[in-house]
Every structure is written in C-alpha cells, then in structure tokens.
C-alpha cells in the first residue's frame, strides 16, 4: 500500500522532525509534503486522500507512517527486520510495534535438525537413563537399613559405574550432534543443553522469527501467532511419564 525509500533507519523510528517527500516514479524527482499537517487538513478520510496523490515516499518518520495507514496503536504494525537491535529491539521498545526477526541461517539449522532427529532421540534416551540411575541410587541409599553396609556400597558402586559408562557414551553422541550443525560453534540457538545467548535475545526481543519474510505470505492476514508454553524443571519432572524399572539387584529391566 505504501513504499518508503531512504527512511534513514533507525532515525526513522525516533526522530519526529524528519521530513516526508513524495517520489514521482516516472522520473524519481521529489515533491515536498506537509506530512501530518497535510493529512489533517484534508479532513475526513485524509489519509486516503493523501495517498491518492501517490504512494511512494522518501524519508519521513514513524508518525507519518501511522497517519497514512490510519493506525492508532503500535501493536497494529509488524516490523520485519534482520538486525536484532536496530530493527527489532528499537521498534518494539520505542514504538510498541510487533516485530518479526529474519534469521536466514534458520532454514539450514532446521534442515540439519530434522536430519539428526534419530541421534537427538538417542541422546534424550541416554539423559533419561542417567536420571533413572541417579534416582535408583537415591532409592538404594534411602531404603537401606545400614547405608554403610558392604551390600549397599556394592550396589551404589554399580550405579556409579553404569552412570560413568552412559556419560562417556553421551559425550561422544553430543559432540557428533553439535558438530553436524557447525564443527566449532554447534547449534546457533543452543549452547550445550541450554538456549544460547543469541536464542535468549531472539525470544525476548522478537515477537516472531523466521528464515525469510516471504514465509509470512503463507499465512492469512488474520492469523494469530501465540506463544508456546514453557516448562520449568519441576514441570518437566511431573510431565514426564516415562520411567525405567530396576530389578531387586539393580539390573535394568526391559
């Protein structure tokens, strides 16, 4: 509906004194406008009348944009950009606009993620097994009449031995998994088992993120984007119904 050239970003988002010029597409020449005053002077449907004279502009500021779009609340605008601070953070904090962060590398990240799903599932299984071994060791110690008896110490030794073996296997698989994304840095959005610093900023600064702006064209304009639920460690503990059974001697039961 509107094309704005030479917007002088990020000043466009902060400087209310920038002038708005209308561009003549035929020869590229610029025409002066009175911006907000001109729109207001046109009276009812002033924005529509203003745009009827031409929809290509240079310069201006956020106030001109909201007036031309006849937008009253910042949340009615989604700003799409590829710079986390100059685009996403500034437009969201300063103007209250919705923001979409473009991460071109995300497409490759997701491709490798799908490719490595079997390895990821194996890593998850081994991590759960370590948790089960720890719980089993706790139960042996807690239920023993004499925690310092040779029998209890022998069972705990087996638990520690098995845990060390699983840990070694897990280390090898995890290194392979992260190297599949990048031989040095691993995943972009994860550092080990936790979100990376980059992922933290993306989640906290951007309303949504995607690999390219054209992806937004795959959804209707009335589409609602809802936040995904987050679980804390104690939530995960209660939500995980899977468990591993151990026999009376500490053997893993299938």
C-alpha positions as CSV (number, residue, x, y, z in Angstrom):
1,X,0.0,0.0,0.0
2,X,2.9,2.4,0.8
3,X,6.5,2.4,-0.4
4,X,9.1,4.4,1.6
5,X,12.6,4.9,0.4
6,X,15.6,6.4,2.1
7,X,13.9,6.2,5.5
8,X,17.2,6.8,7.4
9,X,16.6,3.9,9.8
10,X,17.0,3.9,12.8
11,X,16.3,7.7,12.9
12,X,13.0,6.9,11.2
13,X,11.9,5.3,14.4
14,X,13.0,8.0,16.8
15,X,13.3,11.4,15.1
16,X,9.9,13.2,14.8
17,X,11.4,16.1,12.8
18,X,12.3,14.2,9.6
19,X,10.5,15.5,6.5
20,X,8.4,13.4,4.2
21,X,8.8,13.7,0.4
22,X,6.6,12.2,-2.2
23,X,8.5,10.4,-5.0
24,X,7.4,10.6,-8.7
25,X,8.2,7.1,-10.0
26,X,8.2,8.5,-13.6
27,X,11.5,10.4,-13.1
28,X,12.5,9.9,-9.5
29,X,12.0,13.5,-8.6
30,X,10.9,14.5,-5.1
31,X,7.9,16.7,-4.1
32,X,7.6,18.4,-0.8
33,X,4.7,17.4,1.5
34,X,3.4,18.9,4.7
35,X,3.2,15.4,6.2
36,X,0.9,15.2,9.2
37,X,-0.4,18.7,8.7
38,X,-1.4,18.0,5.2
39,X,-3.2,14.8,6.2
40,X,-5.1,16.5,8.9
41,X,-6.0,19.4,6.6
42,X,-7.6,17.0,4.2
43,X,-10.3,16.3,6.8
44,X,-12.3,13.1,6.8
45,X,-10.5,10.2,5.2
46,X,-7.5,12.5,5.0
47,X,-5.0,9.5,4.8
48,X,-6.8,8.0,1.8
49,X,-6.9,11.4,0.0
50,X,-3.3,12.0,0.8
51,X,-2.3,8.6,-0.7
52,X,-4.5,9.1,-3.7
53,X,-1.8,11.6,-4.9
54,X,0.9,9.0,-4.8
55,X,2.0,6.1,-2.5
56,X,5.8,6.3,-3.0
57,X,7.7,8.4,-0.5
58,X,11.2,9.2,0.8
59,X,12.2,9.9,4.4
60,X,9.7,10.8,7.0
61,X,9.2,9.2,10.3
62,X,7.0,6.7,12.2
63,X,4.3,9.3,12.8
64,X,3.8,9.8,9.0
65,X,3.5,6.0,8.6
66,X,0.9,5.5,11.3
67,X,-1.1,8.5,10.0
68,X,-1.0,7.3,6.4
69,X,-2.0,3.8,7.5
70,X,-4.7,5.3,9.8
71,X,-3.2,3.2,12.6
72,X,-3.8,4.2,16.2
73,X,-2.0,1.5,18.2
74,X,1.6,0.3,17.7
75,X,0.6,-3.3,18.0
76,X,-1.3,-3.0,14.7
77,X,2.1,-2.8,12.9
78,X,4.5,-5.6,12.4
79,X,8.1,-4.5,11.7
80,X,10.1,-7.1,9.8
81,X,13.9,-6.7,10.0
82,X,17.2,-8.7,10.1
83,X,19.0,-6.6,12.7
84,X,18.2,-7.6,16.3
85,X,19.0,-4.3,17.9
86,X,18.5,-1.6,15.2
87,X,15.3,-3.2,13.8
88,X,13.6,-5.4,16.3
89,X,14.5,-4.0,19.7
90,X,14.2,-0.4,18.8
91,X,10.8,-0.7,17.0
92,X,9.4,-2.8,19.8
93,X,10.6,-0.8,22.9
94,X,10.3,2.7,21.4
95,X,7.1,2.4,19.5
96,X,5.4,-0.8,20.7
97,X,5.3,-2.3,17.3
98,X,5.1,-6.0,16.8
99,X,8.3,-7.4,15.4
100,X,9.4,-10.2,13.1
101,X,13.1,-11.1,13.1
102,X,14.6,-12.6,10.0
103,X,17.2,-15.3,10.6
104,X,18.4,-16.6,7.1
105,X,20.5,-19.4,8.8
106,X,17.4,-20.8,10.4
107,X,16.5,-22.8,7.2
108,X,19.8,-24.7,7.3
109,X,19.5,-25.1,11.1
110,X,16.1,-26.8,10.7
111,X,17.3,-29.0,7.9
112,X,20.1,-30.4,10.0
113,X,17.8,-30.7,13.0
114,X,15.4,-32.9,11.0
115,X,18.4,-34.9,9.6
116,X,19.8,-35.5,13.1
117,X,16.5,-36.4,14.9
118,X,17.5,-40.1,15.4
119,X,20.7,-39.1,17.1
120,X,18.9,-36.4,19.1
121,X,16.4,-39.1,20.3
122,X,19.2,-41.3,21.3
123,X,20.8,-38.5,23.3
124,X,17.5,-37.9,25.1
125,X,17.1,-41.5,26.0
126,X,20.6,-41.6,27.5
127,X,20.0,-38.5,29.5
128,X,16.8,-40.0,30.9
129,X,18.7,-43.2,31.7
130,X,21.2,-41.1,33.7
131,X,18.4,-39.6,35.6
132,X,16.9,-43.0,36.3
133,X,20.3,-44.3,37.5
134,X,20.6,-41.4,39.9
135,X,17.0,-42.0,41.2
136,X,17.8,-45.7,41.7
137,X,21.0,-44.9,43.6
138,X,19.0,-42.5,45.8
139,X,16.4,-45.2,46.5
140,X,19.0,-47.8,47.4
141,X,20.6,-45.4,49.9
142,X,17.3,-44.2,51.3
143,X,15.8,-47.6,51.8
144,X,18.8,-49.3,53.3
145,X,18.8,-50.2,57.0
146,X,22.5,-49.6,57.1
147,X,23.7,-47.3,54.3
148,X,27.3,-48.1,55.0
149,X,26.9,-51.8,54.7
150,X,29.1,-53.6,52.0
151,X,25.9,-54.7,50.1
152,X,24.7,-51.1,49.8
153,X,28.1,-49.8,48.8
154,X,28.4,-52.6,46.2
155,X,25.0,-51.5,44.7
156,X,26.0,-47.9,44.7
157,X,29.3,-48.8,43.0
158,X,27.4,-50.5,40.2
159,X,25.2,-47.4,39.8
160,X,28.2,-45.1,39.6
161,X,30.0,-47.4,37.1
162,X,26.9,-47.6,34.9
163,X,26.4,-43.8,35.1
164,X,30.0,-43.2,34.1
165,X,29.6,-45.5,31.1
166,X,26.4,-43.8,30.0
167,X,28.1,-40.4,30.5
168,X,31.0,-41.3,28.2
169,X,28.6,-42.5,25.5
170,X,26.5,-39.4,25.9
171,X,29.6,-37.1,25.5
172,X,30.5,-38.8,22.2
173,X,27.0,-38.6,20.8
174,X,26.6,-35.0,21.9
175,X,29.8,-33.9,20.2
176,X,28.7,-35.6,17.0
177,X,25.3,-33.9,17.2
178,X,26.6,-30.4,17.6
179,X,29.3,-30.9,15.0
180,X,26.6,-31.7,12.5
181,X,25.4,-28.1,12.7
182,X,28.9,-26.5,12.8
183,X,32.3,-28.1,13.5
184,X,33.2,-25.4,16.0
185,X,30.1,-23.5,17.2
186,X,27.5,-26.2,17.1
187,X,23.9,-25.1,17.0
188,X,23.0,-21.4,16.7
189,X,20.1,-21.5,19.1
190,X,21.6,-23.9,21.7
191,X,24.8,-24.0,23.8
192,X,25.1,-27.5,25.2
193,X,21.7,-28.4,26.6
194,X,20.6,-24.8,27.2
195,X,19.4,-22.0,24.9
196,X,22.3,-19.9,23.6
197,X,22.6,-16.2,24.3
198,X,21.5,-15.5,20.8
199,X,18.4,-17.6,21.3
200,X,17.7,-15.7,24.6
201,X,17.7,-12.3,22.8
202,X,15.6,-13.6,19.9
203,X,13.0,-14.9,22.2
204,X,12.9,-11.8,24.4
205,X,13.1,-9.1,21.7
206,X,11.2,-10.5,18.7
207,X,7.5,-11.4,18.7
208,X,8.1,-14.0,16.0
209,X,11.1,-15.0,13.9
210,X,11.5,-16.9,10.6
211,X,14.1,-17.5,7.9
212,X,12.7,-15.1,5.3
213,X,10.0,-12.5,5.1
214,X,8.1,-14.3,2.3
215,X,7.2,-17.0,4.8
216,X,4.6,-14.6,6.2
217,X,2.8,-14.8,2.9
218,X,1.9,-18.4,3.6
219,X,-0.5,-17.4,6.3
220,X,-3.7,-15.3,6.2
221,X,-3.6,-11.7,7.4
222,X,-5.9,-12.6,10.2
223,X,-3.6,-15.3,11.5
224,X,-2.8,-15.2,15.3
225,X,0.6,-16.2,16.5
226,X,0.5,-17.5,20.0
227,X,3.4,-18.1,22.3
228,X,4.4,-21.7,23.1
229,X,4.2,-22.9,26.6
230,X,7.4,-23.1,28.7
231,X,8.2,-25.7,31.3
232,X,10.4,-25.3,34.3
233,X,12.5,-28.2,35.6
234,X,9.9,-29.2,38.2
235,X,7.2,-29.1,35.4
236,X,9.3,-31.4,33.2
237,X,9.6,-33.8,36.2
238,X,5.9,-34.0,36.6
239,X,5.1,-34.0,32.9
240,X,7.5,-36.9,32.1
241,X,5.5,-40.1,32.5
242,X,8.3,-42.3,31.2
243,X,10.4,-44.2,33.7
244,X,12.9,-47.0,33.9
245,X,12.3,-50.1,36.1
246,X,15.1,-51.7,38.0
247,X,15.2,-55.2,39.4
248,X,15.9,-56.0,43.0
249,X,19.6,-56.4,42.3
250,X,19.8,-53.1,40.4
251,X,19.6,-54.7,36.9
252,X,17.9,-52.7,34.2
253,X,14.6,-54.2,33.4
254,X,13.2,-54.1,29.8
